Every structure is written in C-alpha cells, then in structure tokens.
Amino acid sequence: PTASAATRGASVASGRVAAGALVPGAVAALAARTSAYLPGTRCRAFPASNYWHTDISRLPRHARSAQWMSHMQASSRNLHPDFGPAYGEQPVPYGIPITVVNGAARVPVRFGYADESDRVRYPLNASTKIEGGSVADGDRHAIVVDAATCTLFETWDTHQRASGWYAGSGAVWSLTSNKLRPKGWTSADAAGLPILPGLLRWDEVARGKVDHAIRFTTDVTDRRFVWPARHQAGSVSSAAYPPMGARFRLKKGYDISRYGASAQVVLRAMKKYGLVLADNGSPWYFQGTSDTRWGSGIIEALKRVPASAFEAVDTSKLKITGGSAKARKR
C-alpha cells in the first residue's frame, strides 16, 4: 500500500478566516460539548493506554534523528495535509473516509495478500465509502467501524466486482484491545498498523483537542520496522533511513502562535503525540479524514510548517511486550 494522492488547494490570504476554520470561541464551545468517541459510535480509537495516545513530548531525541531527517528531505520540504477540499478534481474531498455501521451484514472478501490478511467476513456494501470515490485510482482504502461491537475493519485497494468484493489486503481490530497483528504481517498500510487512530479528524480539531499521533509517509524507508509496526516495505537496507514505525515530533520551541486557532490544535498534538511513519509515499504527507468540513484555511496554514521543525524520537522504552500496543507511561 502507498500514500494517497496529493491534496491540492488555492492559497488563502493571510489572516483571513476561511470556510471550515474555527475562531477561538468556537473551539472552546465545541470542546465543551463534543465527546472523544468516534462520531456516530460509543467507541474510542483504542484504549487510552495505546501507543497512539502516548505523550512523547519528554522522550529523548533519537540518535539517528539527523540522518533520518536528511533522507526525508526535511531541509527543503514543508508538511503536506493529504486531505481537504478536492476543488473538483475528484467527486469527494481528499482524505480517507470512515464508514460507520451498526451490526451490518458481512460479506466474504478475496485478498491479493491473503497470507497476511484477516480472512473473515467484512461489513462492506454499496454504501461503503472508498478513498477517492467509487471509481478512484490510488489506494482505495476502506475503513469501517461496526458501532455494535467496536470492531474496526480496514482494507486497501478495495473493489466491488461482479464476482464479489476484492481487496489487496485487509485487517481487523477490536477497538477495545491493544493486541497487535502477527509480526511480519501487513495491514491496510505498509507498517501493519491500523490507519484509523492515526487519521486527523475534523470533529476532534473542532472540539479543540487531538489526543493521538498522526499517520504520515516518506518515500525511501529502511527494510525493517520498529515496535509497534509489524511490517516493512523498504527499498534500502540502511539504518540511516527511517524504518516503519519511526515516530517524530514537532520541536518544543517551535512557535505556533502565528497560526490560527484550529491549526494550533493540530500543532499542539504534533508536539505532544507526534507523527508515526506508517507507509511509503511523498515525504511529509500526513493523513486525515475525507470530510466536506475541512476548509482551505487550516489546510493552507499547515502547509506552511517546515519539516525541519521536527525531530525523531526514541520510543524504545515505551514497549512493554512485543505483541501489544500498550505503552509504558513516561
């Protein structure tokens, strides 16, 4: 699996509040009345003890941070939100959509990578949202949450054909568990991790708090992976390149006061929870949900953040056991 298509958008004049942007008062009001549950469910995106929700702001800088950053074009790149308005280039907004069902019927799926996929029935149907739309090229991720059981189903290269459903790979998780996939297995992304907990969502930005790390990509990775990643898709065998599962954070001293209220919500999360390298794709593209409420204001603001403002973090001491994403408190 590879990263989705690039988000494109018109620039926004400095200081102007665009559609989808939130002023400070609106952020505070929404924070007071919006729950941390996934929208449309009573399910959380994995337990609070999970790696994705772990505060990494005080962890040491990784010894290979400078090497990894140099091989990720950090000196010449900015962050790139891989979600937002499509401006007519596709029928739905850029990003990865989430479909919520409630005990829906499940169907068999034929997998391209069957030996590393969870070969169970999936709640896919004509209403399932596909990344990019029903006729899209690209990754065609499908993410489905069954609210009745708090079960997460994710597929990559998802197609409904005359013969039935097909996907390149598929994975299933209980959202109430920290259990990881078998070591060496892919998922709907190259790192063998779930995609859902690493997606930036409009609802959490609106409530003023993002409490998890964010999934992102780079183009050249090492042929290894670090906990809690379970799989690699690297093209080089060199520890000077980042492995799947590597985690990065926005440096503590980076001044976010120049950004609007909604962008600051995201940047605070990047300082506290950071970014997780989960797939191959364009360097410093980070993923969010496909949602019509994303406005060009926050998208353009986040595009101004330089990749050089990040550093790699040594998360090795968070690991408790290899088969679990439960993280040690630091």
C-alpha positions in Angstrom: 0.0 0.0 0.0 1.2 3.5 -0.8 0.1 7.0 0.2 -3.0 8.6 -1.3 -3.0 11.4 -3.9 -1.7 14.8 -3.0 -4.1 17.4 -1.7 -4.3 20.5 -3.8 -5.8 23.8 -3.0 -6.0 27.5 -3.6 -3.9 29.8 -1.3 -5.7 31.8 1.4 -4.9 35.4 2.1 -3.0 35.8 5.4 -5.2 36.5 8.4 -8.5 35.6 6.6 -10.8 33.0 8.3 -11.8 30.6 5.5 -14.7 28.1 5.4 -14.0 25.4 7.9 -11.7 27.4 10.1 -12.5 27.9 13.7 -12.2 31.0 15.8 -11.0 30.5 19.4 -14.5 30.9 20.9 -15.9 28.3 18.6 -13.2 25.9 19.5 -13.9 26.3 23.2 -17.7 25.9 22.7 -17.3 22.7 20.7 -14.7 21.3 23.1 -17.3 21.5 25.9 -20.0 19.5 24.1 -18.1 17.1 21.8 -17.2 13.7 23.2 -14.0 11.8 22.4 -16.0 8.9 20.9 -15.6 8.2 17.2 -18.5 10.1 15.5 -21.7 8.0 15.4 -20.4 5.5 17.9 -19.8 4.8 21.6 -16.3 3.5 20.6 -12.9 5.1 21.2 -10.0 4.7 18.8 -8.2 2.1 21.0 -7.6 2.3 24.8 -6.0 5.4 26.4 -3.0 3.2 27.2 -2.4 2.6 23.5 0.8 3.7 21.7 -1.1 6.1 19.5 -2.3 8.0 22.6 1.1 8.2 24.4 2.6 11.6 25.2 6.1 11.6 23.7 7.0 15.2 24.4 9.5 14.3 27.1 11.1 11.3 25.4 14.8 11.6 24.2 15.7 12.6 20.7 16.6 9.6 18.6 20.3 9.1 18.0 19.6 8.8 14.3 17.3 11.8 14.0 19.6 13.9 11.9 20.3 11.0 9.5 16.7 10.1 9.1 15.7 13.8 8.6 18.3 14.2 5.9 16.9 11.2 4.0 13.4 12.6 4.2 14.2 15.9 2.5 13.4 17.8 5.7 15.5 20.8 4.9 13.5 21.6 1.7 10.0 20.3 2.5 7.0 21.5 4.4 4.2 19.4 5.9 1.5 18.5 3.4 -2.0 17.7 4.6 -3.1 14.7 2.4 -6.8 15.6 2.9 -9.1 18.5 2.3 -11.1 20.1 -0.5 -10.7 18.4 -3.9 -11.6 21.6 -5.9 -13.5 19.4 -8.5 -10.5 17.1 -9.1 -12.4 14.1 -7.6 -16.1 13.7 -6.5 -15.3 13.6 -2.8 -12.8 15.5 -0.6 -9.3 14.3 -0.4 -8.5 12.1 2.6 -9.6 8.7 3.9 -13.3 8.3 4.7 -14.7 6.4 7.7 -17.9 4.4 7.3 -19.9 3.6 10.5 -22.2 0.6 10.5 -24.3 -0.9 13.3 -24.3 -4.7 13.1 -24.4 -4.7 9.3 -24.3 -7.9 7.3 -20.7 -9.1 6.5 -19.5 -10.5 3.2 -16.5 -12.6 2.1 -13.6 -10.7 0.6 -10.9 -12.1 -1.7 -7.4 -10.8 -0.9 -4.3 -10.2 -3.1 -2.1 -10.7 0.0 -4.3 -13.4 1.5 -1.5 -14.9 3.7 -1.2 -11.7 5.7 -4.8 -10.6 5.7 -7.6 -11.4 8.2 -9.7 -13.8 6.1 -13.0 -13.1 7.8 -16.2 -11.5 6.5 -16.2 -7.7 6.3 -19.2 -5.3 6.6 -18.8 -4.0 3.0 -21.8 -2.9 0.9 -22.8 -0.4 -1.7 -22.8 2.3 0.9 -19.2 1.7 2.0 -17.1 4.9 1.4 -13.9 4.3 -0.7 -11.0 6.7 -0.6 -11.2 8.9 -3.7 -14.7 7.8 -4.5 -16.2 4.7 -6.1 -14.3 4.9 -9.4 -11.0 6.3 -8.0 -7.5 5.1 -8.8 -4.9 5.0 -6.0 -5.0 3.3 -2.6 -8.8 2.9 -2.4 -8.8 2.4 1.4 -12.0 1.5 3.1 -12.3 1.9 6.9 -15.4 0.6 8.6 -16.3 0.8 12.2 -19.0 -1.5 13.5 -20.5 0.5 16.3 -22.4 -2.5 17.7 -19.1 -4.3 18.6 -16.5 -1.6 18.4 -14.7 -3.6 15.7 -12.5 -1.9 13.1 -12.2 -3.3 9.6 -9.7 -1.8 7.1 -8.9 -2.8 3.5 -6.6 -1.5 0.9 -7.2 -1.5 -2.9 -10.9 -2.2 -2.3 -13.2 -3.1 -5.2 -16.7 -4.4 -5.6 -16.7 -6.6 -8.7 -19.3 -8.8 -10.4 -17.7 -11.8 -8.6 -17.8 -10.1 -5.2 -15.5 -8.0 -3.1 -11.8 -7.9 -3.6 -9.0 -6.1 -1.7 -5.3 -6.1 -1.8 -5.1 -6.7 1.9 -7.4 -6.5 5.0 -7.1 -6.3 8.7 -9.5 -6.4 11.7 -9.0 -5.0 15.2 -11.0 -4.7 18.4 -11.1 -1.1 19.3 -11.1 -2.1 23.0 -7.9 -4.1 22.8 -4.2 -3.3 22.4 -3.4 -6.5 20.6 -1.1 -6.1 17.5 -1.1 -8.1 14.3 1.3 -11.1 13.9 4.9 -9.9 13.4 5.7 -9.6 9.7 2.1 -9.1 8.6 0.9 -6.1 6.7 -2.5 -4.5 7.2 -4.2 -1.8 5.0 -0.9 0.1 5.2 2.8 -0.9 4.9 3.6 -0.7 8.6 1.0 -3.3 9.6 -0.7 -0.8 11.8 -4.3 0.4 11.9 -5.0 3.5 9.9 -7.9 4.9 11.8 -6.1 6.0 15.0 -3.6 8.0 13.0 -6.1 10.0 11.0 -6.7 13.6 11.8 -10.4 14.2 12.1 -12.4 17.4 11.7 -14.5 16.6 14.8 -11.5 16.4 17.1 -10.0 19.6 15.8 -13.4 21.3 16.2 -13.6 20.2 19.9 -10.1 21.7 20.4 -8.2 18.5 21.3 -6.4 15.9 19.2 -5.2 13.1 21.6 -3.2 10.9 19.3 -0.3 10.7 16.9 -0.9 11.3 13.2 0.0 8.9 10.4 2.4 10.2 7.7 4.6 8.9 4.9 8.0 9.3 3.3 9.4 7.9 0.0 12.5 5.9 1.0 12.5 3.7 4.1 14.7 1.0 5.6 13.9 -2.7 5.2 13.0 -3.1 8.9 10.3 -1.9 11.3 10.2 -0.9 14.9 7.6 -1.6 17.5 4.6 -1.3 17.3 4.9 -1.6 13.5 4.6 -5.2 12.3 5.8 -4.9 8.6 8.1 -3.1 6.3 8.1 -2.1 2.7 11.6 -0.5 2.4 13.8 -0.1 -0.6 17.1 0.2 1.2 18.9 -1.8 3.9 20.4 1.0 5.9 19.8 2.2 9.5 20.5 5.7 8.2 17.0 5.7 6.7 13.8 5.7 8.8 12.0 2.4 9.4 8.3 1.8 9.5 7.0 2.8 13.0 9.5 5.6 13.5 8.0 8.5 15.4 8.7 12.2 15.0 7.5 15.3 17.0 7.3 19.0 16.4 10.1 20.6 18.4 9.1 22.1 21.7 10.4 25.5 20.8 8.6 25.9 17.5 6.4 29.0 17.7 2.8 28.1 16.8 1.4 31.5 17.9 1.5 32.7 14.3 -1.1 30.1 13.3 -4.9 30.3 13.7 -6.8 28.5 16.5 -7.7 25.4 14.5 -4.2 24.9 13.2 -2.8 25.4 16.7 -4.9 22.4 17.9 -3.1 20.2 15.3 0.3 21.6 16.1 -0.1 21.1 19.8 -0.9 17.4 19.1 2.2 17.2 16.9 4.3 18.4 19.8 2.7 16.1 22.4 1.9 12.9 20.3 3.9 13.4 17.1 3.8 11.7 13.8 4.1 7.9 13.0 5.7 6.7 9.8 3.2 4.2 8.5 3.6 3.9 4.8 5.6 4.8 1.7 4.6 7.9 -0.2 5.5 11.5 -0.7 7.7 12.9 2.1 5.9 14.6 5.0 2.4 14.0 3.7 0.1 13.3 6.7 -3.3 11.8 6.6 -6.7 12.9 7.7 -10.4 12.0 7.0 -12.3 12.9 3.9 -14.7 15.5 5.2 -16.5 18.4 3.5 -16.0 20.5 6.6 -12.2 20.8 6.1 -11.7 24.4 4.9 -8.9 25.7 2.9 -7.8 28.0 5.8 -6.4 25.2 8.0 -5.1 23.2 5.1 -3.0 26.2 3.8 -1.9 27.1 7.3 -0.5 23.6 7.9 1.3 23.6 4.6 3.5 26.4 6.0 5.0 24.2 8.7 8.6 23.3 7.8 9.6 19.7 8.1 12.9 20.9 9.6 10.9 21.8 12.7 10.5 18.1 13.5 12.9 15.6 15.1 12.8 11.8 15.5 12.1 10.4 19.0 13.4 7.3 20.7 10.3 5.4 21.7 12.0 2.1 22.6 11.3 2.4 26.3 7.6 2.6 25.7 7.4 -1.0 24.7 6.1 -3.4 27.3 5.6 -6.6 25.2 6.1 -7.2 21.5 2.6 -8.3 20.8 0.8 -5.4 22.4 0.5 -1.7 21.6 0.0 -0.9 25.3 2.7 1.6 26.1 4.6 2.2 29.3 3.9 5.6 30.9 6.8 8.0 30.8 
